[in-house]
């Protein structure tokens, strides 16, 4: 996990940064790829504010907590982020992989067949996550990032290639 700390209205403190890093590193287990955390510590009058922007797996989570103590602000920010990440994880679990109909029919004497596939609208990251969990060689989906039908292909040596379908 990569961190970037900013202190506004207060002296920079390695102890505060280390405490926040220790807390936020626990969230890394909920992500598949690299995670970036931008943490801003502010002091305004008698309030201590901790603002965290967490970016990973194509998601951007923002939390802002303020209390009278910076350490409790960090704790509350961590708890809020953990709730958001768990909610996001549950939401992604609900996405089901496309179903392939069992009905196949030959269209020519050479043995070609048609196989109807339900194409689900997914982001690129969601499609890769589902594809990595499946044993399929080819995975078709409607890519919401590119607004077109795309294909993921797995070769024999388990390399994954992203092949956009040209319109």
C-alpha positions, 0 to 999 in steps of 0.5 A: 500500500502506498501512502501520501501524508499531508499536514495542514495547520499543524506540524508534521508528526512521524508518530501520527503518520505511522499510526495512520499507516498501521491502521490503514494497512489493515484495509489492504486485504480487501483489495486485489491490486495496488492501493494508494492512500492519500491522508490529510491531517488538519487542525482547525480551531479545536478540531482535529480532522483526518481525511482519507482518499483510498484508491484501488481496484478501480474504486475511490473511497473518501472519508472525512472525520473530525474530533478533538483528538487526531488519533480518534479521528484516524480511528473513526476514519478507519472504521468508516473506510472498513464499512465502505470497503466491506459494503463494496465487497458484498456488492461485487459478490452479487455480480454473477458471471454470465450464464452460457445456454446449453443449447448449441446447434450446428450451422454448417456441415463443417461442424461449426456451432453457435453458442448463445451467451448472456453478456453482462455489463461490467467494468474492466476490473470486475470482468477480470476478477470474474474471469480469473475465478473461472476456468473458461478460455474466453469471456465476453462482457459489455465493457461499461468503461469502453461502451462496447462488447469486449473479450477476455482470452486465456492462453494455455500458459495462463496469460490473460489478454484483453481484446476489445471488439472493434465496432 
